[in-house]
Amino acid sequence: MISLSPHTALAGALFIALTVAVYWVLRRVYARVHFVLLNPIFSSVVVLIFLLVVFHISYNAYMTGGVWLRDLLQPATVAFAIPLHRHFRLLLENAWSVAAGVVTGCLVAVTSTALIGRGFGLPDVIVRSLAPRSITTPVAMEASRMVHGLPVLTAAFVIVTAFCGLLVGPWVIRLLRIRTPIAKGLMYGAGAHGIGTSRAFELGDAEGSASSLAMVLSAVLTVLVVPWFVPWLLQI
């Protein structure tokens, strides 16, 4: 049981209300002006940071309420199982494609991140924090702890990765002429995890289901690979 003072509880409730209100408004804006940078998951973060800076609200103060929303990430991730059930047969028919895409995406993400980080001379702790950037936040933070990275820094890298995937995703689809719903979903789920999955569901239910599966499998595979693969890469 978490015990909060009345003042802290009130502040937390206000910050939760602020976050939900900002997201609700920006979601309505995005519904009218369907521009990728106005995606509410992206734009609400920018607006909230702006408000915290302008009104001189510390991160710790905001997290008295934000921590409750953060903790909802885990059950929200589990909820992606619902669309998976709806399209289970379609995903099963493409099992080999899904497996190949997820394994390739995971290995390329971890390997390229570690090698590029070393190439730029980044400290090992930064490289370890970067390695699990391509999976959903709560799992990425745990994977970062497993390799002695900085979970908070990893969370920031995850968000940046997701936003980059959101921006370049449509361009990649056009450039590579990706047509099938499964392929589009796998790209978003393996490359931009939760935010990418929200974008995939905008394309269609099948795309979203494939993205959900890719996101979950990528998280599981990364947790298995990172603890032994990243230290090995750092010794090369």
N, C-alpha and C positions, 0 to 999 in steps of 0.2 A: 504494500500500500504506500503510495507516494503522498507525503504530507506537505501541503503548501500553505503559506500564510495567506490571509484574505487579500492582502495587497498584491502578492505575486499571482494568486489565482485570478484576480480581476485583470491584471496586466496580460496574463496568458490568454484569457478569454478574448480580450480586445484584439490581440495580435492574430489570433485564429480568425476572428471575424473580419479583420482587415485583409488577411490573405485570401479568404474565401470571396470577399466582396471584389477585390481586385481581379481575381481569376474569373469571376462571373461576368464582370463588365467586359473584360478583354475577350472572353469567349464569344460574347454577343457581337463585339466589334469584328472578330475574325469570321463569324458567320456571314457578316455583311460584306466585308472586304477580305476576300480569300487570298491574302498575300502571305507567303511563307514566314516572313519575319514577324508577322502579327500572330503567329501561333501562340495561344494563351500560355502554354507551358514555357515558352521562351520569353514572351513579352511581359508576363506577370513577374518573372524573376527580375527583369530590368526595372520595372516600375517599383517593385518592393525595395530593391537596392537604392533607387533614387530617393524614395521616401525616407528610408532609414538614414541616409546621408544628410538630406535636407533638414530633417528634424532631430539630428544628432542622437539617434537611438542606437545603442550598442547591439552587437550581434547577440551577446549573452542575454540582454533584456528581451530581444525579439524571440529568442529560442525558448523562453518560458512558455510560449504558446506553440512555437514552431516545432518543438520536440514532439508534441502529440501528433502533428501532421507527418513528421518524419517517420514516426513509428508505424504509421498506417501504410507505409510503402510495402512492408512485408505482406500483410494480408491482401493488399491491392495486387501484388505480383501473383499471389496464389489464385486470385479471381480470374486470371487469364486462362485458367483451365476450362472455363465455361465455353468460350468459342472453340477451343481445341476439341471438345466433345462433339460439337456440332459438325465439324469438318474432319472428323477422325478418319473416315474412309478415304477422303481425298488425300490427306496427309500420308496415310498408310500406303496408298498407291505410289506415292513419290518418296518413299522412305529412303532409298539410296541417294536421291538428289538432295534431300534434306540433310542426311548424314554427311555427305561429301561437302556440302556448302558450309555447314556449321563447323566441322573439323578444320577445314581450310581457313575459314574466317578467324577462328580462335587462334590457330597456330601463327597465321600471318600477323594478326594484331599484336600478340605477345612478343613474337620474334622481332618484328619491325620496330616496335616501341623500344625494346631493350637495346637493340643494335644502334638505332638512331640516337637514343639517349647517350649511349657510350661514345658514339661518333662525335657528338657535340661536347663531350667532356663533362656531362652532368654528374653530380655526386651519386653514389650508389643508392642512397636513400631516396633520391628523387626518381631514379629509374625504377626502383622497386615500387614506388607509389604510382608510377605511370603504367606499369605493366598490366594491371587488371582494369584499365580504363574503359574497355569496350563491353562491359557487362553492367547489369542494373546496380544501382547505388548500394543498397544494403549488402549485397553479396560481394561487390567490389571492395567495400571497406573491410569486410572480413578477410578477403583474400590478401589485401594489403597488410593486415596484421600478421598473417601467416608468413610473409616474407620480410617482416620487420620494416615495412614502409610506414607512411604517415596517412592514416585513414581519412583525415580531414582533407588533406591535399588530394588524395585519390578521388574523393567525392567531387572536388572541383574539376579534376581532369575528366571525370565521367560526364559531367554536365557540358563541358566544352566539346567533348567528343560527340555527344548527342546532338548538340546544336549544329556542329559541322555536318553530321550525317543528314540532318534535317534540311540544310541548305543545299548540299551537293547531290542529295538523293534524286530529285527530279532530273537534274542534268545527266547523271549517270544512266538513268533509265532511258533517256532519249539517245545518248551517245552510243550505248550498247544495244539499243533497240530491244530492251527487255519487254516481253509481251505477256508472259504467263503470270497469273496471280501468285503462284507459289514462289517464283523467282523474285518477284518484287517484295513479297513479304519477308523472305529469307534475307534479302539485302538489308532491309530496314531493321529487322530484329537482331541480326548479327552485327550490324555496323552502328546502330544508334539506339539499341535496347528499348527502354520504356517510351521515350519520346518518339523514337522511330516507329514503335508499335502503334502509338496513337495516330501517327500520320498514315500508317498502313491501313488502319481501320477506316480512315477517310476515303481510301481508294476502294475498299470493299471488304466484306466479311471474310472472304477466303484469304485475302492478302493479310488481314489482321491476324487471322488464326495462324498462318504460316509464320508471321513475325513473332507472335507469342511463343510458338514452339521454338523458334530459333533463339529467342532471348533466353528462355529457360535452359535449353540445352547448352548454349554458350556459357551461361553462368556455371552450370554443373561442371562442364569440361574445363573451364578456366580455373576453377577451384582445385581441380585434380592436377592440372598441368603446372600452374604457377609455382607451387612450393618447391618443386625440384628443377623445373625448366629455367626459371629466371636466375637462380644462383649459378647454374651451369653456364648460361649465356654471359653472365658477368665475369666469368673466369676465362672466357675466350680471349 
